[in-house]
Amino acid sequence: MRRWLQREVGDRETATDLTAETFARALVAMRRQRGGDQRAWLYGIARHLLADYRRHERVERAARERLAMPSRDWTTYDDAETEVAGLDELPAPERAALELHVVDDLPYDAVAQRLGITPGAARMRVHRALARLRGGAQ
């Protein structure tokens, strides 16, 4: 199964994680599984996890594009820590709005509702956060 997942995702670590999650979910659901082809059942779980993984990757890629951030292979923790440091410097209200809109992929109405502000204010906070991250004017 791991080899199949590795061919699908192109990454050994991700395939290993997906394989482990497949077996973890299978253990939880064993009581509900009645007869049938156990192998097909496991691959069915793996296919669902793979679809979730791909959906998450699309959202992440879209977020990177909105932020004009390149896709990177983080080979060391220090590189990733340096890249994310700009987020820590954002004012808390702007960071919260940015995370909800870009990372969680919520529309401005939902961001506004979660933060208890108007949609216009949510849009402005996200705009200001992006401007700060790009090094532009606020």
N, C-alpha and C positions, 0 to 999 in steps of 0.2 A: 504494500500500500504506500509506504513512504517513497518508493521509487516512482510510482505513478504520480504522486503529489509533487515530487521534485520536478518531474517533467512538466507538469502543469504550471507550477509557479516559478521554476527556474532558479530556486534557491534552496539549498540543503537545510539551513536552519529553519526556514519557514515551513518546509515540508515536515521536518521533525516535529515542530510545534503543532501543526495541523494533525499529524498522526497521533500524537499524544492526546490532543483534545478529542479526536474521534473515539479513542478507546475510553477516555474518561466519560464521555457522553453515553457510550454503549454500556458501561458499567452502571450508570445511573438508570438507564432505561431497560435494563435486562428483564425486569419483572414484567414489563409490558410486551416484550418480544415473545411471540408464540410460534414455535416451529419455523418452518421456512428455511430459506437459504441464508445462513448466518453471514457468509461472506458478502452476499449481495446487500444484506442489511447494513453491514459495516461500511461498504462502499457508498451506500445511500447516505449515511451520516457524513462521510467524508465529502461527498459531492455537495451537500448542503453547506458544510463548513467552507469549502472552496468557493462557493457562490458568495457567501458572506464576506470572505476575505477579498474577493475581487471587487465587490461593491464598496467595501471600506477603502480599498486602494484608489478607486475612482474618485471618491469623496476627498481623500487626501491629496490626490493629484490636482483636483479642481481647486482646493484650498491653496496649494502651492502656487498655482497659476494666478489666482487672485492676488496673492501677496508678491507676485513676481519673484518667487524664491526658486532657485534651481533644485532639482532632485539630486540628492547626494547619497553616497554610500558612506555612512558614518563609520570610519575605521577606528576612531578612538573617541573615547568619552569626552576628551578635552575639546575636540572639534565641535561636537554637538553642543556642549556647554557654552562655548563661545558664541555660537550661532543663536542660541535661545536667550542669551543675556539681554538682548534688546527688549524682549518681552517683559523681563523683570523690571526694567526701567520705566515702563509705561505707568501712568496713573491708574490706580485700581479700577475706577469706573470704565476707562477706555479699554483696559485689558479684558475686563469681564465681557464687555460688549463684543470685542474682537473675537474672543474665544467662542462665544455663543454663535456668532454669525459665521466665522470662517472655519473653526475647528468642528463645531457641532452642526454646521451647515443649516442653521435656523434662519428663517426669513426675519426681516426687521420687526414685523408685528410680534413674533414670538420672542425675540430678544427684548423688545420693549415690555412685554407682559412679564417676563421673568425678572427684569430689573426694576419694574414699577415706574417706567418712564414712557414718554410718547414714542411712537415709531420714528418721528423726525429726530428726536434726541438720540435714539439708538443709532440711526444712520449717521448722525454727526459724530458720535463717539467712535464709531468704527472708522469713519473717514479720518478723524484726528489721529487715531492709533496707527493707521496705515501710513499717514503722512510722517509721523514721528519715526516709524520703522524705516521708511525710505530716506529719512534724513531731510525731509522737506519742511516747509512752514506748517505751523499748526493752525 
